Amino acid sequence: MDELFTYDCRYNISWYNLKERWIDRYFEEKGFERYSFSTDIMVPDVDLTVGNSKTDYENAVKLYEAFKGKLNPVQASDLRLWSYLAHHTYWNYMCTRWAIDVAFDEDEDDTGSDKIVSRIGSRYFFKASKGKAFVRQGIARLYWSAYLTYDEDNKDNPYEMTEYFLSKQDIFATSTERSLARYKVLLIAALKVLKGNGDLKRDDIRSYFLNLNQAGGVIVFDSLLQQDAYELAKKILDDTLTGNRSGATGDIYSVVTIEENLVEDKRAQEEKMIVRGNKIIVKNIKSNTRMPVMVGKSKFQTKPDLIGLKVGDKFKIRRDSWVIESIIEGEIIGGDNQINIGSCVKFVEETSLNSNIRMPDKEARVCHL
């Protein structure tokens, strides 16, 4: 049935121009008495404010507060739930906020031959490109924006970064294009650093998130503690602004040089093996990009495991080959910190069908859309 509805999308444009909810009538005309199934979790009714982007923050808080503690990440990753809410429960909100005949800045990647059909697919269903569906779908984006930016350590206003995130469309669009937006601790840190630097040019913001995302080639984002994430984000923003204002191009780490006083005699280096607490310099064999890497439990946990390797040894990260150029001894401050993987949030694109969510009408439904 979901294939039928999505396939019919291009023939249903006139339905999407209606102001009243029509999904029940649509399936009745198709001869289907049921197009959804019941689940078991009660969720309070939420009255979303009809409006434009200025109401996104208000609505995100409303929706997240209603679902908080009742919806786990796996259940929230079932995009059929959000598709049902868009077509049924929150149709009045959707047909105004995401009117199909209006082009929005975030719709730049709707590259289908029929723009309207493409907008319906990404805003009402989950047909956006891989990794973006959760922040493109009209209702899911509200929940996930709040989920990823809710800062429980901010006792005065845990939604401070949520408001900042949704009030700056450039920041929202640019950050959610990157995989780093899937990591709650890092995203919050990145937003705090950005907010602390005032209004920046769009090119600076884009470069910042691009460079921060590239750091994921060596650093395991989901191992970052809050302070580590903040320090990483701050360093990369500082380097990004310095590079952009000086006219530098390319990877910000390509300008990293190995100071002579940090590099020991070549023979001694070759005999030395990497241990926890070392800082090393690695070089991308193809691009000659150099990058400093912390090795150990604290600061930035690295991938793959580099313990025991020597200068000259090579390793691969995804498709890139790297070589270890130098090993710098010295313990890293806070070396006994434990890795907090529990704070990591990853979007689950293929999830269980056992979603247990009860909708506001007291008969929970997940649409077969």
VOPAGU-2260 file (C-alpha; in pm, 1 decimal, decimal comma):
REM VOPAGU-2260
SITE   aa  ch    i         X         Y         Z
SITE  MET   A    0       0,0       0,0       0,0
SITE  ASP   A    1     288,9     236,0      69,6
SITE  GLU   A    2     419,3     173,9    -282,8
SITE  LEU   A    3      76,3     256,0    -422,0
SITE  PHE   A    4      50,9     584,9    -236,4
SITE  THR   A    5     401,8     702,0    -320,7
SITE  TYR   A    6     364,6     587,9    -682,0
SITE  ASP   A    7      41,2     786,0    -710,8
SITE  CYS   A    8     216,1    1095,4    -577,2
SITE  ARG   A    9     251,6    1266,6    -914,6
SITE  TYR   A   10    -116,3    1204,2    -986,3
SITE  ASN   A   11    -224,6    1340,0    -647,9
SITE  ILE   A   12     -96,0    1695,7    -677,2
SITE  SER   A   13    -449,7    1833,5    -674,0
SITE  TRP   A   14    -513,2    1660,9    -339,6
SITE  TYR   A   15    -211,1    1831,9    -186,8
SITE  ASN   A   16    -357,9    2169,5    -277,3
SITE  LEU   A   17    -663,0    2105,8     -59,3
SITE  LYS   A   18    -692,7    2276,2     278,5
SITE  GLU   A   19    -899,2    2000,2     437,6
SITE  ARG   A   20    -760,9    1656,7     523,3
SITE  TRP   A   21    -820,8    1411,8     240,6
SITE  ILE   A   22    -623,1    1094,6     309,6
SITE  ASP   A   23    -921,0     894,9     439,2
SITE  ARG   A   24   -1122,5     976,6     128,3
SITE  TYR   A   25    -827,4     888,4     -94,2
SITE  PHE   A   26    -797,7     534,6      40,6
SITE  GLU   A   27   -1175,0     484,9      47,2
SITE  GLU   A   28   -1185,3     563,4    -324,2
SITE  LYS   A   29    -904,8     312,2    -375,7
SITE  GLY   A   30   -1107,2      47,7    -196,6
SITE  PHE   A   31    -894,8      23,6     119,6
SITE  GLU   A   32   -1073,8      30,8     452,8
SITE  ARG   A   33    -748,3      34,6     653,4
SITE  TYR   A   34    -423,6     205,2     567,2
SITE  SER   A   35    -267,4     217,1     915,6
SITE  PHE   A   36    -216,4      -9,1    1214,1
SITE  SER   A   37    -249,0      52,2    1587,1
SITE  THR   A   38      32,7      70,7    1840,0
SITE  ASP   A   39      46,7      94,2    2217,4
SITE  ILE   A   40     213,0     411,9    2345,9
SITE  MET   A   41       1,7     710,7    2442,3
SITE  VAL   A   42     129,5    1049,5    2329,4
SITE  PRO   A   43     -45,3    1374,6    2430,8
SITE  ASP   A   44    -212,9    1578,8    2161,7
SITE  VAL   A   45      -2,3    1860,2    2018,2
SITE  ASP   A   46    -147,1    2174,6    1864,2
SITE  LEU   A   47     117,8    2287,2    1617,1
SITE  THR   A   48     111,8    2655,7    1533,5
SITE  VAL   A   49      39,4    2715,7    1165,8
SITE  GLY   A   50     291,0    2955,3    1021,2
SITE  ASN   A   51     628,9    2979,1     854,0
SITE  SER   A   52     991,0    2919,0     958,2
SITE  LYS   A   53     949,7    3161,8    1249,0
SITE  THR   A   54     724,5    2909,4    1425,1
SITE  ASP   A   55     959,5    2612,0    1375,9
SITE  TYR   A   56    1126,6    2652,7    1715,1
SITE  GLU   A   57     797,6    2681,3    1901,0
SITE  ASN   A   58     658,2    2375,3    1725,0
SITE  ALA   A   59     974,8    2171,8    1770,1
SITE  VAL   A   60     960,8    2225,3    2146,1
SITE  LYS   A   61     591,7    2136,2    2158,5
SITE  LEU   A   62     639,4    1816,5    1962,6
SITE  TYR   A   63     952,7    1704,1    2145,3
SITE  GLU   A   64     801,5    1769,7    2486,8
SITE  ALA   A   65     500,3    1560,3    2390,7
SITE  PHE   A   66     712,0    1267,1    2272,8
SITE  LYS   A   67     999,9    1297,2    2522,1
SITE  GLY   A   68    1038,2     980,0    2725,2
SITE  LYS   A   69     771,6     803,0    2521,7
SITE  LEU   A   70     952,1     756,3    2192,9
SITE  ASN   A   71    1294,2     594,5    2161,1
SITE  PRO   A   72    1535,5     667,4    1871,4
SITE  VAL   A   73    1451,2     345,0    1687,6
SITE  GLN   A   74    1078,6     417,5    1698,8
SITE  ALA   A   75    1139,5     778,0    1598,2
SITE  SER   A   76    1338,6     650,7    1301,6
SITE  ASP   A   77    1034,3     485,5    1149,6
SITE  LEU   A   78     955,3     747,9     891,2
SITE  ARG   A   79     615,3     596,7     822,1
SITE  LEU   A   80     507,1     744,0    1154,4
SITE  TRP   A   81     600,2    1095,6    1045,0
SITE  SER   A   82     442,5    1044,9     705,0
SITE  TYR   A   83     115,1     948,5     873,4
SITE  LEU   A   84     130,4    1253,7    1099,2
SITE  ALA   A   85     196,3    1479,4     800,2
SITE  HIS   A   86    -100,7    1349,7     602,8
SITE  HIS   A   87    -342,4    1298,7     889,5
SITE  THR   A   88    -291,5    1453,6    1233,3
SITE  TYR   A   89    -104,6    1767,0    1124,5
SITE  TRP   A   90    -243,0    1822,6     777,2
SITE  ASN   A   91    -355,0    2179,2     859,3
SITE  TYR   A   92      -1,6    2263,1     965,7
SITE  MET   A   93     165,0    2088,8     670,3
SITE  CYS   A   94     -46,9    2234,0     391,3
SITE  THR   A   95      45,8    2583,8     507,5
SITE  ARG   A   96     404,8    2542,5     628,4
SITE  TRP   A   97     506,9    2323,0     335,6
SITE  ALA   A   98     270,2    2430,1      58,7
SITE  ILE   A   99     376,1    2238,9    -251,4
SITE  ASP   A  100     360,0    2539,4    -483,1
SITE  VAL   A  101     614,0    2736,2    -276,9
SITE  ALA   A  102     988,2    2689,6    -322,5
SITE  PHE   A  103    1192,7    2708,1      -2,8
SITE  ASP   A  104    1566,7    2764,0      38,9
SITE  GLU   A  105    1604,6    2413,1     178,8
SITE  ASP   A  106    1459,9    2268,8    -142,3
SITE  GLU   A  107    1779,3    2329,9    -338,2
SITE  ASP   A  108    1852,6    1958,1    -363,0
SITE  ASP   A  109    1508,6    1871,2    -499,3
SITE  THR   A  110    1650,7    1793,3    -841,0
SITE  GLY   A  111    1366,7    1586,3    -983,4
SITE  SER   A  112    1227,0    1681,9   -1321,4
SITE  ASP   A  113     903,3    1772,0   -1149,0
SITE  LYS   A  114     984,4    2003,7    -859,1
SITE  ILE   A  115     643,1    1977,1    -699,7
SITE  VAL   A  116     649,1    1598,3    -696,4
SITE  SER   A  117     998,9    1614,3    -551,3
SITE  ARG   A  118     883,1    1846,7    -273,1
SITE  ILE   A  119     594,7    1617,4    -187,5
SITE  GLY   A  120     833,7    1324,1    -173,0
SITE  SER   A  121    1077,8    1491,9      64,5
SITE  ARG   A  122     838,2    1695,1     281,7
SITE  TYR   A  123     540,8    1462,5     315,2
SITE  PHE   A  124     714,3    1126,7     273,2
SITE  PHE   A  125    1084,7    1047,9     316,3
SITE  LYS   A  126    1228,2    1063,2     -32,8
SITE  ALA   A  127    1509,7    1306,3      42,5
SITE  SER   A  128    1865,1    1196,3     -28,8
SITE  LYS   A  129    2025,9     947,2     206,7
SITE  GLY   A  130    2088,8    1091,4     551,5
SITE  LYS   A  131    1862,7    1394,1     504,3
SITE  ALA   A  132    1518,5    1239,8     525,5
SITE  PHE   A  133    1486,0    1300,9     899,6
SITE  VAL   A  134    1553,4    1672,9     870,4
SITE  ARG   A  135    1360,3    1724,3     547,8
SITE  GLN   A  136    1029,8    1554,5     627,6
SITE  GLY   A  137     793,4    1822,7     756,5
SITE  ILE   A  138     710,8    1674,5    1097,5
SITE  ALA   A  139    1016,9    1459,0    1162,5
SITE  ARG   A  140    1243,8    1762,6    1125,3
SITE  LEU   A  141    1073,9    1930,7    1421,5
SITE  TYR   A  142    1121,6    1633,1    1652,6
SITE  TRP   A  143    1478,4    1551,8    1548,5
SITE  SER   A  144    1590,6    1914,8    1555,6
SITE  ALA   A  145    1486,5    1935,9    1919,9
SITE  TYR   A  146    1616,0    1587,6    2003,7
SITE  LEU   A  147    1963,2    1659,8    1869,4
SITE  THR   A  148    1998,6    2003,4    2026,6
SITE  TYR   A  149    1824,4    1957,7    2361,9
SITE  ASP   A  150    2095,0    2029,9    2620,9
SITE  GLU   A  151    2000,3    1881,1    2956,8
SITE  ASP   A  152    2308,4    2040,6    3114,4
SITE  ASN   A  153    2170,4    2385,3    3039,0
SITE  LYS   A  154    1946,1    2420,3    3342,7
SITE  ASP   A  155    1829,1    2771,1    3253,3
SITE  ASN   A  156    1719,9    2688,0    2898,6
SITE  PRO   A  157    1785,0    2337,7    2759,9
SITE  TYR   A  158    1636,0    2450,7    2428,1
SITE  GLU   A  159    1879,7    2740,5    2379,0
SITE  MET   A  160    2066,0    2563,5    2097,3
SITE  THR   A  161    1739,7    2440,8    1947,3
SITE  GLU   A  162    1622,8    2799,4    1907,6
SITE  TYR   A  163    1955,4    2905,5    1759,8
SITE  PHE   A  164    1960,0    2602,4    1529,1
SITE  LEU   A  165    1614,9    2667,2    1384,2
SITE  SER   A  166    1634,2    3045,8    1375,6
SITE  LYS   A  167    1931,3    3040,4    1137,7
SITE  GLN   A  168    1826,6    2869,9     816,9
SITE  ASP   A  169    2181,9    2882,1     677,2
SITE  ILE   A  170    2311,5    2699,3     982,8
SITE  PHE   A  171    2030,0    2445,0     979,2
SITE  ALA   A  172    2065,9    2367,5     609,9
SITE  THR   A  173    2447,3    2357,1     609,5
SITE  SER   A  174    2493,0    2147,6     922,1
SITE  THR   A  175    2227,8    1891,1     834,0
SITE  GLU   A  176    2397,9    1826,9     500,7
SITE  ARG   A  177    2684,3    1669,6     698,8
SITE  SER   A  178    2703,2    1345,8     892,5
SITE  LEU   A  179    2819,6    1535,1    1203,4
SITE  ALA   A  180    2457,5    1643,8    1255,7
SITE  ARG   A  181    2385,9    1286,7    1365,9
SITE  TYR   A  182    2603,2    1327,6    1674,5
SITE  LYS   A  183    2425,0    1512,9    1952,1
SITE  VAL   A  184    2729,7    1607,0    2164,8
SITE  LEU   A  185    2926,3    1739,6    1868,1
SITE  LEU   A  186    2633,8    1926,4    1712,2
SITE  ILE   A  187    2556,5    2107,6    2038,4
SITE  ALA   A  188    2923,7    2197,5    2080,0
SITE  ALA   A  189    2947,8    2317,3    1720,1
SITE  LEU   A  190    2642,6    2539,6    1764,8
SITE  LYS   A  191    2771,4    2685,4    2093,3
SITE  VAL   A  192    3102,7    2776,5    1932,7
SITE  LEU   A  193    2928,9    2926,6    1631,1
SITE  LYS   A  194    2686,3    3130,2    1841,0
SITE  GLY   A  195    2974,6    3262,9    2050,2
SITE  ASN   A  196    3133,0    3411,2    1737,4
SITE  GLY   A  197    2837,3    3626,8    1641,3
SITE  ASP   A  198    2706,9    3661,8    1287,1
SITE  LEU   A  199    2940,1    3506,0    1033,1
SITE  LYS   A  200    2933,4    3504,7     655,3
SITE  ARG   A  201    2758,4    3216,9     486,4
SITE  ASP   A  202    3084,6    3099,1     326,6
SITE  ASP   A  203    3252,2    3088,4     668,3
SITE  ILE   A  204    2966,8    2882,6     811,4
SITE  ARG   A  205    2974,0    2637,4     523,1
SITE  SER   A  206    3352,1    2599,7     545,2
SITE  TYR   A  207    3329,6    2548,1     920,2
SITE  PHE   A  208    3084,9    2259,5     898,8
SITE  LEU   A  209    3268,2    2110,1     601,9
SITE  ASN   A  210    3600,1    2111,7     787,3
SITE  LEU   A  211    3443,2    1984,0    1106,9
SITE  ASN   A  212    3279,2    1701,3     918,2
SITE  GLN   A  213    3610,1    1608,8     752,9
SITE  ALA   A  214    3764,1    1559,1    1094,7
SITE  GLY   A  215    3541,7    1252,0    1120,2
SITE  GLY   A  216    3781,4    1076,4     886,2
SITE  VAL   A  217    4018,9    1023,6    1177,2
SITE  ILE   A  218    3822,5    1111,9    1491,7
SITE  VAL   A  219    3540,1     893,8    1622,9
SITE  PHE   A  220    3269,7    1153,4    1682,9
SITE  ASP   A  221    3061,1     936,4    1911,3
SITE  SER   A  222    3351,5     901,6    2156,3
SITE  LEU   A  223    3375,4    1275,3    2221,5
SITE  LEU   A  224    3298,6    1410,1    2565,5
SITE  GLN   A  225    3137,9    1753,5    2587,3
SITE  GLN   A  226    3457,8    1946,3    2657,1
SITE  ASP   A  227    3648,4    1755,2    2390,5
SITE  ALA   A  228    3378,8    1827,4    2133,5
SITE  TYR   A  229    3379,1    2196,7    2224,0
SITE  GLU   A  230    3758,5    2221,0    2194,6
SITE  LEU   A  231    3753,6    2044,6    1858,6
SITE  ALA   A  232    3479,0    2271,6    1724,1
SITE  LYS   A  233    3650,5    2585,4    1851,9
SITE  LYS   A  234    3986,8    2492,5    1699,1
SITE  ILE   A  235    3831,2    2413,1    1364,4
SITE  LEU   A  236    3629,5    2736,1    1355,7
SITE  ASP   A  237    3938,4    2940,0    1448,0
SITE  ASP   A  238    4139,5    2766,4    1176,7
SITE  THR   A  239    3856,9    2805,1     926,7
SITE  LEU   A  240    3822,9    3179,5     984,4
SITE  THR   A  241    4198,8    3227,8     972,3
SITE  GLY   A  242    4222,0    3033,3     647,9
SITE  ASN   A  243    3925,3    3205,0     482,7
SITE  ARG   A  244    4042,4    3555,8     574,9
SITE  SER   A  245    4395,4    3492,1     456,7
SITE  GLY   A  246    4272,9    3355,4     126,2
SITE  ALA   A  247    4391,0    3001,9     194,5
SITE  THR   A  248    4220,3    2721,9       5,2
SITE  GLY   A  249    4175,4    2351,8      50,2
SITE  ASP   A  250    4163,9    2145,3     364,6
SITE  ILE   A  251    4244,5    2357,1     669,2
SITE  TYR   A  252    4469,6    2083,0     793,8
SITE  SER   A  253    4683,0    2094,4     482,0
SITE  VAL   A  254    4866,8    2392,2     630,9
SITE  VAL   A  255    4969,7    2199,3     940,9
SITE  THR   A  256    5346,6    2185,8     958,8
SITE  ILE   A  257    5561,7    1963,8    1175,3
SITE  GLU   A  258    5785,5    2183,9    1385,1
SITE  GLU   A  259    6149,6    2076,9    1392,5
SITE  ASN   A  260    6163,8    2080,4    1769,2
SITE  LEU   A  261    5877,5    1829,3    1786,5
SITE  VAL   A  262    6030,7    1574,8    1552,1
SITE  GLU   A  263    6297,8    1350,2    1693,6
SITE  ASP   A  264    6583,1    1187,0    1512,8
SITE  LYS   A  265    6450,5     971,0    1229,8
SITE  ARG   A  266    6606,7     654,2    1367,6
SITE  ALA   A  267    6455,0     709,3    1710,3
SITE  GLN   A  268    6118,4     774,1    1551,0
SITE  GLU   A  269    6132,5     449,5    1356,1
SITE  GLU   A  270    6196,7     253,4    1673,7
SITE  LYS   A  271    5912,2     416,3    1863,0
SITE  MET   A  272    5565,3     259,7    1878,5
SITE  ILE   A  273    5240,2     445,3    1937,0
SITE  VAL   A  274    5103,3     416,3    2289,1
SITE  ARG   A  275    4800,7     569,5    2456,5
SITE  GLY   A  276    4852,7     936,4    2526,5
SITE  ASN   A  277    5063,0    1004,2    2216,0
SITE  LYS   A  278    4999,8    1276,7    1967,0
SITE  ILE   A  279    5090,1    1175,2    1613,2
SITE  ILE   A  280    5111,6    1342,8    1275,7
SITE  VAL   A  281    4958,0    1151,0     988,2
SITE  LYS   A  282    4967,4    1227,0     616,1
SITE  ASN   A  283    4716,1    1142,5     347,3
SITE  ILE   A  284    4919,7     955,8      86,7
SITE  LYS   A  285    4714,4    1084,1    -205,6
SITE  SER   A  286    4662,4    1449,5    -112,5
SITE  ASN   A  287    4965,3    1501,1     117,1
SITE  THR   A  288    4727,8    1652,0     373,3
SITE  ARG   A  289    4876,5    1640,5     722,9
SITE  MET   A  290    4670,3    1613,4    1038,5
SITE  PRO   A  291    4750,9    1595,8    1412,3
SITE  VAL   A  292    4576,5    1309,9    1591,3
SITE  MET   A  293    4535,3    1234,9    1961,4
SITE  VAL   A  294    4560,4     867,1    2048,9
SITE  GLY   A  295    4399,9     727,0    2361,4
SITE  LYS   A  296    4091,8     720,5    2579,5
SITE  SER   A  297    4077,5    1095,2    2629,1
SITE  LYS   A  298    4049,7    1379,7    2384,7
SITE  PHE   A  299    3976,8    1233,6    2044,7
SITE  GLN   A  300    3943,0     858,8    2015,2
SITE  THR   A  301    4084,7     747,7    1682,5
SITE  LYS   A  302    3985,9     490,9    1428,2
SITE  PRO   A  303    4120,6     245,3    1337,1
SITE  ASP   A  304    4322,9     129,9    1640,4
SITE  LEU   A  305    4667,7     284,8    1598,0
SITE  ILE   A  306    4823,8     142,9    1915,5
SITE  GLY   A  307    5149,7     -41,4    1837,6
SITE  LEU   A  308    5209,5     113,0    1495,1
SITE  LYS   A  309    5537,3     288,9    1409,4
SITE  VAL   A  310    5651,0     579,7    1193,7
SITE  GLY   A  311    5615,6     479,8     831,3
SITE  ASP   A  312    5332,3     236,3     896,0
SITE  LYS   A  313    5028,3     282,7     676,5
SITE  PHE   A  314    4660,1     243,9     757,8
SITE  LYS   A  315    4330,7     304,3     581,7
SITE  ILE   A  316    4026,5     506,3     679,4
SITE  ARG   A  317    3741,3     434,5     445,5
SITE  ARG   A  318    3900,4     469,0     101,0
SITE  ASP   A  319    4188,6     693,5     204,5
SITE  SER   A  320    4537,3     565,1     280,7
SITE  TRP   A  321    4741,7     741,5     550,5
SITE  VAL   A  322    5100,4     711,1     670,8
SITE  ILE   A  323    5232,0     789,8    1019,4
SITE  GLU   A  324    5495,6    1063,9     991,3
SITE  SER   A  325    5587,3    1128,5    1352,8
SITE  ILE   A  326    5503,1    1032,2    1709,2
SITE  ILE   A  327    5508,4    1292,5    1983,8
SITE  GLU   A  328    5525,2    1158,7    2336,8
SITE  GLY   A  329    5331,7    1301,1    2628,1
SITE  GLU   A  330    5019,3    1224,5    2823,5
SITE  ILE   A  331    4701,7    1398,3    2723,7
SITE  ILE   A  332    4518,4    1583,4    2998,1
SITE  GLY   A  333    4226,8    1383,4    3133,1
SITE  GLY   A  334    4358,7    1051,3    3007,6
SITE  ASP   A  335    4136,3     849,7    3236,5
SITE  ASN   A  336    3811,4     989,2    3102,5
SITE  GLN   A  337    3567,3     724,6    2991,1
SITE  ILE   A  338    3415,6     732,1    2647,1
SITE  ASN   A  339    3052,8     838,4    2655,7
SITE  ILE   A  340    2899,4     649,8    2368,8
SITE  GLY   A  341    2553,4     666,9    2519,9
SITE  SER   A  342    2523,0    1032,1    2427,0
SITE  CYS   A  343    2565,4     955,9    2060,6
SITE  VAL   A  344    2262,4     981,1    1836,8
SITE  LYS   A  345    2267,3     806,3    1502,8
SITE  PHE   A  346    1986,4     815,1    1251,8
SITE  VAL   A  347    1859,7     462,6    1188,3
SITE  GLU   A  348    1760,3     430,8     827,5
SITE  GLU   A  349    1647,0      68,7     833,7
SITE  THR   A  350    1450,2       7,0    1149,1
SITE  SER   A  351    1230,0    -252,2    1309,3
SITE  LEU   A  352     863,4    -249,9    1222,4
SITE  ASN   A  353     775,3    -294,5    1588,2
SITE  SER   A  354     711,6      73,7    1657,4
SITE  ASN   A  355     504,8     123,9    1974,2
SITE  ILE   A  356     355,8     468,5    1944,4
SITE  ARG   A  357       6,2     582,2    2026,5
SITE  MET   A  358    -117,9     885,4    1845,0
SITE  PRO   A  359    -314,1    1182,3    1984,4
SITE  ASP   A  360    -652,2    1040,8    1879,4
SITE  LYS   A  361    -594,6     772,2    2145,3
SITE  GLU   A  362    -572,9     505,4    1878,4
SITE  ALA   A  363    -212,8     503,4    1773,2
SITE  ARG   A  364    -150,3     452,5    1405,6
SITE  VAL   A  365     146,9     413,3    1180,1
SITE  CYS   A  366      54,5     468,9     820,6
SITE  HIS   A  367     140,9     211,9     555,1
SITE  LEU   A  368     249,9     503,1     334,5
